[in-house]
């Protein structure tokens, strides 16, 4: 029997992470040492009080029913956390909803906002789901370009006015994966002004505000005047609290957007598993010292990678934020995918080609800071001894 599948899937190729994983397994079978810095899965454990909260809740049979809604104490925890951590006070329960991780939320929220053909603005380079979500619901995806000469910040005056007028939704994220930069306060003020001028809904992905370097403190989009009028923010527990597999994130902000998105999600699920919700309450209300300590360790890795590779001839800038580092490919190479495959073969170091994040990612690679400092130093030594930089 011959099947005909949805033509929309023709736009998706096998993910780069699958390709890299296949090559990694090939190297391991050959007895090679690999240094996998391709996937952003934290190598830290959740704090014990979070594990204990999940375990206790999971031991109670009544917690295996459909949740149907977010626990009131969870909504309180989010509201209080935003007040204490970001200075955003007075967030009401109606302005918060849970999602199964920011990736899932980004994949589905366009269903609540966009009709087929509506224009959505996404960053180039940018995280792939920013494009995939709107595309899958029939929206027209148009990119705004991010350039290193402008610190990968949006140049609002270079977005064509006709494009801005047609845009219904715009996805923004700082610190931005993959380019690893932060934005100044003036940027958010300009973003809100732009959104109001053109009546554009803003989705701000704030997954990495607890992983920022150089003495800076991560902020929330909602801390800026007028933000709640124009959009919502995605806030995740995955990277700050190593709650990755639990898939616990939130959408916070404009109630009208929240209400419509709740309507969509009510058609496809019955709420977050209650033990996961109790673990999230423990994360947000418990001690926060582990979050700071983890950021400091990421920064040590950031310096070890940047300083180590730069010292042997591969210029790798220091990351400003996120659990990643973003660097141009070395001199002598012209294609990021070809370079990544040669790097794997010759050194065992696995990174992600920048082309996976959009056309303007070509010429760059992304490292995930998921190896400790001694292992990063080993990887640097392997690169040096391989001679791959001697072109």
N, C-alpha and C positions, 0 to 999 in steps of 0.2 A: 504494500500500500504506500502511495506517495502522499506526503503531507505538504501542505502549503502553510508556511508560517508568516507571522506579521512582518511586513516589509520594513517596519521601523527598526527592526533588529539588524538589518543589513548595514546600518551605520556603525554598529559596534563590532570591533575586532576582539580577538582573544586579548585579555588584559596583559599588560607588560609584566605584572607581578607573577602571573602564571608562567610566562616565558622565562623570567629570571629564576623562578623556583625550579623549573625543569633543568636549567643549566646548573643551578646549585647542586641538585641531587646527582647530576652527572659527575660533577667534581668530587662530591663526597664518595661516590662509588669508586672513584679512581684513587681514593685515599688522600685527596688534597685537603689542605686547611682552607676554610672559607671564613670571610669576615662579612657577615650579612648586615649591611647598613641600608637596605632597600625599603623595608616595610616599617612604618611607624607604630609598632606595637611596643608599649612600654615594657622594660625589663624589670621594673620595680614592682613590689607587692603592695596591695592595698594596706592601709593602716589596720592594726589588729582590731580596733574597736569597730571598724566597718565590717570586717569578716565576722566578728562576733554577733553583730546586729543581724546580718543576713542569716547566720546559722541558727540563732535563736528563733527568728521568725519562721525559718524553714522547718523547724521542729514542730510547729503547730499546725495540725491538719486544717484548721479553719482558714489558713492563709493560702490554700490551694484552690479556692473558688475564683471565679472571675472577679477582677478588681472593679471593673466598670467605671471607676473614677479615680482621680488622684486623692490620696489620703490628705485630710485637712492639715495634719501635722507636717506633711511634705510641702504643701503649699506655703505654710507658715515658714518652714525652713528656708525655702527659696527666697521669699520676701525679706526675711531677716538677713539672709546672707547678702543679698543685693544692697541692703541698707548699710551693713557693717563693712562689707568688702569694697563696694563701689560708691557708697554715698548716695545710692538711689533709693530714696525712702518712699514709703506709702504704696508700694506695689500691691494691688489687690489680688485676691484669689482668681478673679475673673480675667486677670491679665497674665496668667501663667497656665501652661499646659505641659504635660510630659510627652516625650516621644521616645521611640526605640533607637536612640542615638541620633546625632545630628545628621548623619548620612541618610538615614531613613527619612528624617524630617525634610531635608532638602529635596529628596526625591519625590515627596508627595505634596508639599505645600503649594506648588504651582497649580495643582488641581483645584485648590480653593480660591485662587486668585485669577488665573488666566483661562481665557477661552482659546480655542485653536486659532492660531495666527497672531495672537497678542505678542508683542515684542518684549523680550527679557534681556537685560544687559548683564553680561558676565565678564569676569576678568580674563585676560590673556597675557601671560600664563595664569592658570588658576586650577583649583582642585576639580577633577573631572566631574563629580556629581553636580557641581554648579551648572554645568551644561546638560548633563544627562536628564536630570529631573524635569526641567522645563520642556526639553525635547520630547520626552516620553508622553507628556500630556498635550502635545500638539502646538506648543508655543513656538514662536520664531526666535531663535537665539542669535543675538548679535553681541560681538565682543567689544570691550574697550581695552585699549592697549596700555600695558605697563612696561616702562623702560628703565633700565638701570641708571640712566643719566638723571632720572627724576626720583631716584630711590624707590622705584616700583610703586609710586603713588599715582592715584588717578589724576589725570590732567583734565579737569572738567571743561576747560575752555576749548579742548581739542575734540570733545565729543560733538559730532555734527548736530546742529540744532534740530534738523528734521528727525534724526534718530532719537534724540531726547524727547521730542514731542510725541513720538509714536510709542515710546517705552511705557510699559505698565508696571514693570517690576525691575529691580536692580539688586544684584547680589554683590555684597562687599564683605571683605574679611581682613582685619588687621589685629594681631600679627597674621600675615598671610602665608599659608602653606601653598606653594612650595618656596616662595622667594624670600621668606624669613626676614621681613622688615616690619617695623612698627610705624604708626602714624602719629603725628603731633596733634594737639588739641585743635589747632586751626583747621586741620583736615576735616574733622567731624562737623565743625561749624559750617564749613563750605559744603559738605555732603548734604546736610539738612536743608540748607538754602537751595541747593540744586534740586533736591527732591520736591520741595514746596513749589518751586518755580514751574516745574514740568509735571507736577502731580504724579510722581513716581513712588511706588511702595518700595521701601528699603528692607532687605533682609541682611542683617549683619551676623556673620558667623564668628562667634567669640570663643572658639575652642581653646585658645592658647594664651589667654590673658594672665595666667599664673606662671607662664614660662617665658619671661622677658629678662633680658640681660642688661648689663651696663648700668646698674643702679636704678633703672626705670621701674615704675609700678604700672602694671597693666590696668586698663580702664574698661568701662562699659560704654558702648554707644549710647545707652539710655541715660547716661549721666549728663548728656548735653541737652541744652534747652531745645525743645521742639522735637526731640527724637521720637517720643512716643506718639506724636501726631502723624509721623510719616512711616513708621515701620515697627519691626520686631527684631529681637536678638535671639540667636541660638546659643544656649549655654550648655556645655557638656561636662560631665564628671569623668569622662574617659581618661584624659591625659593628666588632669590635676590630681585625681585621686586613684588612678590606675584601676578604674572601674570599667575597663574597656569592654570585656565580654558581657558584662551585665546590661549594656546598651541602655544607659540612663542619661537622657538629656532633656532640655526644656526649651520651649519657645516663650519668650517674655516680652511684653510690650502692648501694642495697640489692641484693645479688646475686640474691635470689629474683626480684625484679622484672626485673632485667636478663636473667636466664635465660629467663623467659617471653617477654619482648619479643624476644629473639634468636630464639626459636622462631617467632614470628609473622613476623619479617623474613626468616627462612630460606625461607619459602614464597613470597616476592614479589621477592627480588633476590639478586644474587650478590656483594654487597660493593661498597664505594666504589672507583672507578677509581684504580688504584695511583699514577699521577702526582699526583692530588689528595691522596692520603695522604702522599706525600713532601713536598708543599708544606705540609701541615699540620704535619709534623714540624719543618720549617724555621721556621714561624711560632712554634711553642711553645718551641723551643730556641734560637732566634736572638735578636738584640738586641731589646729591648722599648722602646727610646726613642721610636720612632715612635708607639707606642700612647699614650704620655703626651702627646706633642706634638699628636696628633690630638684628644685630649680637651680640651686647652687651646684649640685652634681652635674646637671645638664650643662651648666656653664663651664665647668672644668673640662668636660668632654669637648665642648665647643672650642675652647682654647687649644686643647691637645690636638684636635684635628686641624684647625686652621694654622696654628704655628708649626705643627709637624710637617704638613704637606707643603706649606709655603717655603719652609726652609730647604726643601729638596727640589724646588723649582715649579711647583704647581700652586698658583695663587688661589687660595681659598679664603674669602673674606670671613670675618667673624659674623655669625648669625646674630641678629638683633632680637629675635624671639622665635618661638615654636620649638619643638623637639627635633628640628631639622637644620641642615646647613645647605646653602645653595651656592654653587660655584661654576664659573666658566670652565669648559673643558680645556685641557692643556694646549699650549702652542704645538702646532704640527698636526692637530686633528680638526676635522671639519664637520663631523657628524656625531651627534651625541649617542645615538643608538650603537653605531659601530664602535665608538670608543668604549662604551660600557661593556660590550661583549669582549673586546680585547683586554680590557682591564680585568674582567673576571678570569679569563683564561690565563693571563700571565701572572696575576697577583693573588687571586682568590677574593679580592675585595669586590663586593656587590653593591652597586648604587643604582639609582633610577635615572634613566635619561630624561632630560628636561623636555624633550619633544612630547612626552606623555602628558604634559600639562598645557599643551597648546602650541601653536606655531612659533610664538615668541619665546617658548622655552627651549627651542633648538639652540645648541651651542652651550647648554648648561647641563649640570647633573645635580641631583638632590641626594644628600646623605641623611639617614636617620641616626640620631645620636643615641643608639640603643646598645652600644658596647661600652664597657668601662674603660678608663684611661689607659691602663696597661695594654688592653687588647687593641685599642686604637693605635697605640705606639707600635705594636707588632704589625698592624696593617700598614702603617706609614713605612716601616722598615721593608716590608714586602714590596711595596711600590718602588722604593728606592733601589732595592737589589734587582728588581725585574728589568730595569733599564727602559721601561716604557716611556719615560719622560725625556729620553735622550734622542730627540728628533731634531 
